[in-house]
Amino acid sequence: MERETSTKVGFFDDTVICDSDVLPELGMLLEELVDKRRHDLELLGVTGEEAEDCQIFDFQPRSMYQNFRGASADLGLKDMESVYQARHGGACRDLKLKKRSTLEVQMRGHWGTNASFRIYHKPARVQQLLNAMSEEVRQYALEVQRTFVDSVRSGSFPRPPVALGTHHSS
């Protein structure tokens, strides 16, 4: 909103509220990353508006996407074509587990119309992906979730059940 840049649908405030029970510590972790980034910038002599415009993360979307696609393929998750699927999965999960009402999910996802929301509400697609996962990959995902906070802080995540190719970073 402060940068006066709208989204593709004309919204100026696309705030994401970190209130998921999947990773309740996410907000705290993001605050820690912001504080660390500010500290690092201060050490480099970057202050004021220049420091405020710096990104929290230093990766490029394309490299993140390539790593996501490669890791998904290596884990046998062939149908994970985009990181954007988390948007679908979150909406489906909230509705299936009755965590939020349809209106709350629609508002949380910033979907302006029921028609645009319906595109993302595909519980069968999420269930299909879960059913295609091997038990080993499912257990790995649960381990990553269980240790996520410590892993982010240490920079060391659990080893995947299969050796990742050389084009991925862990």
N, C-alpha and C positions, 0 to 999 in steps of 0.2 A: 504494500500500500504506500509506504514511504517513498519508494522509487517511482511511483506513478506509472507502473507497468501492469497492464491488464493481462489476464489469461486469454486463451483463444475464444472463450465464451463471454468475455467482457467483465469478469470479476477482478477486483483489485486486492482482495484479501483472501488468499488461499491458505490460511493457517491450518496446520494439521495438529489436532489435539492428541497428545500421547497418553491415552488412557486404556490401552489394551491390557487384558489379563494374560496375554501370551508372553509379553515382555514388559511388565510394569515398570522396570527400571530404565526404560528407553529414554524418557525425559531427563532423568538424572545423568545418564551417559552422554546425552547430547550437550547438556550444560557443562560437563567435565571437558568434552572436546572443545567447546567454545572457549572455556577458560584457558585450556592449554594452548589453543591457537592464538589467543590474545597475548598470552605470556611469550610465546615464540616470536610473535610479531614485535612486541616491545623490545625483546633482545636484539632484533634486527633493526631497531630504530623506526619501525613503521607505526605511526600513531594517527589519531584523529580520523577524518573521513576515509582516508586511504585504508586504515585498519578495518573500519566498519564495512567497507566494500569487499574485503577478502572473504573467500569461500572457506567454509569449515573443512571441506575435504579437498584434496589436491589432485584427485583423479579426473580423467576426462570421461564423459558418458560413454563414448564409443569403446574405450578400453574396458570399462566396467561391464558393458553389455557383452563384449567378446568373452570376458572371463566367465560371466554368468552362463552364456550359451555353452562354452566349453565344459565347464564344471557340470552343468545339467546333463550334457551328453555323456560325460564320463561316468556319471552316477546312474545312467540308464533312464533319465527323465526326458525322453525324446519329445514329449508334448509341451515342455516348458519353453515356449518360444520367446517369451519376453518377461522382463522384471515387472512389467505393468500388470502381470497376472496377480500380483499380490493385492492389487486393488480389487480384482474380481474375488479372490479368495477371502479377503477380509470381509467384504460385504456378505458373501455367502455364509461364512462362518457365523457372523453376528446374527443373521436371520435364522439359520438352522438351529443354533443353540439358544435362540431367543434372548440374546444379549441386548439387542436394540430393536425397536419397532422399525417397520419399513420406512416411515418418515424420517426417523433418526438416522438410519443408514443412508438414505438418500441425501439428507442434509450433510452428514459427515463426509460423504464422497463428493460433495459439491455438484451433484447432478441436478440440473435445473428443471428437468422434466421427467415424468414417469417413463417416457419412451427412452430417453438416454440412460436412465437407471436400469431398465430391463435388459439392455445390452450387456450389462456387467453382472447381473444376477443369474448366474448359471451354475447352480449347485451340482448338476450332473457332471459338468466338466471337471469341477474340483474333485468330486468323488471318483471319477474315472482316473484321474492322475494318482490319487491315493491308492486305488486298487492296483495300479500298474507298478507301484513301488515294491522293490524287494523288501523283505523284513530287515535285512541288513542296512539298507539305505534309510528305512523308517527309524530304526534304532539310532543310526548316526544323526539323523535330523533331531531326534529328541535329546541326544547328548549335546549337540551344538546349542540347542535352546537352553538346556539345563546349565551349561557352563558359559553362556554368552557374555555375561557381564565380566567375569574374570578373564575370558579370552580377549575381549576388546581392550581391557586395561593392560593385559600382558602382551598383546599382539601375537599370541600363539593360540591357534584353534585346534580342536581335536583332529587327528588324522582321519581322512576319509577312508571308507572301506575298500576303495580301489585306488590305485596310484593315479593321481592326476597327471595329465600330459604336461609337457614342458612349457606350453603356452599359457598356463594359468598361474596366478599367484595365490598363495594361501593366506 
